[in-house]
Amino acid sequence: MGHDTMKRIAVLAALSGALAIGAGAFGAHWASKDVADLLKTGGQYQLIHAVAALVAVRMDARGPAALFVIGSALFAGSLYALALGAPRPIGAITPIGGLVMIAGWLWLAWRARR
């Protein structure tokens, strides 16, 4: 992956962070308790992984950075969809996103060890 890919991942990570803050704010101020809980969980994981992706990009660890962005999109996105009324089976995507984020952390650990 080249410089343009790193730049794209950084832009996606920054947008992911902005979305996480928006979801959390919506949940905190305008949502019912159940919806707020989904938005809070999604927002926390998404924000943490947006920052992790930016750090990974700075470490030139583009693979882990991409997994953080993709995993958090799947994880948080499925929770946001449930919060907006999507059918319960959408929740099956959440653990897939979690596994992708875990893979990113393991890959980053392996890479940092070298």
URURJO-V537287 format. One line per field, one symbol per residue. ss: DSSP state (A for helix, B for strand, O for the rest). phi: phi as a letter, one per 20 degrees, with the letter a starting at -180 (. if undefined). psi: psi as a letter, one per 30 degrees, with the letter a starting at -180 (. if undefined). A space follows every 50 residues. Layout:
ss=???
phi=???
psi=???
//
This chain:
ss=OOAAAAAAAAAAAAAAAAAAAAAAAAAAAAOOAAAAAAAAAAAAAAAAAA AAAAAAAAOOOAAAAAAAAAAAAAAAAAAAAAAOOOOAAAAAAAAAAAAA AAAAAAAAAAAAAO
phi=.egffgffffffffffffffffffffffdcdfgffgfffffgfffffgff fgffffffemdffgffffffffffffgffffffeoffgggfffgffgfff ffgfffffffffff
psi=kaeeeeeeeeeeeeeeeeeeeeeeeeeffglleeeeeeeeeeeeeeeefe eeeeeeeeghieeeeeeeeeeeeedeeeeeeeegglkefffffefeeeee eeeeeeeeeeeff.
//
